[in-house]
């Protein structure tokens, strides 16, 4: 990958909007870059379609400004590639082109662009269109949040009250004072943020670890994230914070289980780090398939813990280098059931149990332990199975040497042809491997 | 069972169908010539996107039959102004059965409510029987278990004779995409389209006709044959070859 020239205007204090400009004419690119930077944006310029696409994949910007006529391909093609890649398809694209016929605009918009601006562009109009497109895009997606702040354990939780009306703010402070420490600024990580029912705040308490409680006006029945300024506010807020802490604690418990599972691999030089690699690969595949965040989280955790049942088997069988006897194989094939049994008692881990139990199933019904077929195997499980087999092929094993990534993809495509693995999951893996190879070639 | 077919069309006879991969210059010339003799088909407006989900079993029975030269393709087609990132998101879709042999084809097409599609895929919902026996054949295939396995998307420009005796189409921006299908259940709809498996670098020209080509079309056909990159099997076959890693020629992603 080439070094990127990403420049930022001096004195920027907030997270700037990140823009990739794909423009082959240096003078046009320079004018555009300066104009965007003067308006607080971070800009990277790609001089042709290939370079632009590589920048988009690397930076994952907030916006792409795309010329139509490029030296290596056309902007429509670049737009289609962006919009058909699950990991970057959400990024809005605005065409900037001298081609201003209706048919050009229709073609650009039909490729998935959010807007089409003709050259020569007017700076005020262009910036207004950029703002409009970014606003639409941000409303459609969860906000980008900074990494979670370190939060020490405290006896009393901390709340920030961002209600605009001073009287309402004072009332809320009084109602929460017996249960919460109240802070006025964002210097301390908070457990709870009280906001107006517009859902916005003029103060920055952005923290993805905090619970958000919306103070509703009127007499509507409050839902879990809504409350009224009445005597029940303190109890409601405390419950919400406890729930948030419980989720965090479950994360910590899962971390402990992952440590246990990976420590089993640490004694085997052929398996060392395998689970982490499988999890990372499975998460990449899930991202490319456009699975939602909850599914991706389930896949990651399931991939890390899928072989935890091995902890209940005799180590000589788990780590045996040579060929297994029929009896040993039968024992080893119990590990999905043993793993499920181990984790079943931890109810928040219920979503990953199908991965633990079925990650050795095959679409043709010749897997184990339940011989499930086709879609009876959940998609999340199919993703982990493919990642597991792929990563296994990349590693040296006592009975065979490692193969290259393209060769491993070919082997798995063969398994798709025999009806063992999910075709879309292997196709996503193939696309990832192809993309990595192209990045390295550049 | 309640009939939930909204509309149906059927080929009255087997239709000749030849496909060629050509470069853009040849495609432009072919379209200019076609436009001189045939009106633009209003059903396939320029820059409209055709999205087709092809069905098969996981042991690829339809694909293997197509490779052998004769198959009943099952597919679901949708049309959009802007390229969609999901399939089966609209109110209705076209469920098509296409008896595709080496150079002729025969098609039945049913417009059905999208939410009824899983019922058809599970074999619980039945289509009205057709005169050509395609529905009966399709039901036998469906009984073995089918689901969407691959998707094609392209822009089509089409010229058609008013009496439908011939049709010349040009498909560009053709992409073959994977489809992460969850299950043949209503909860699976709509389904996000997966990653691009391959892209066709040129333009696919299809010439379709019933009896004899008129002289101008015959000359155009010969010109295309002389200047094509290669003759193409159906999009379904090409898509499945890519999906299963059986396409020798690698198409740059």
Interface residues (C-beta under 8 A of the other chain):
Chain A: X76 X77 X80 X81 X83 X84 X85 X86 X89 X103 X106 X107 X109 X110 X111 X112 X288 X289 X290 X291 X363 X364 X374 X375 X378 X379 X409 X410 X413 X414 X416 X417 X419 X422 X423 X424 X425 X427 X428 X430 X431 X434 X435 X438
Chain B: X46 X47 X48 X49 X58 X59 X60 X81 X82 X83 X85 X145 X147 X149 X150 X155 X173 X175 X177 X178 X179 X180 X181 X182 X183 X184 X192 X193 X194 X195 X196 X197 X243 X244 X245 X246 X253
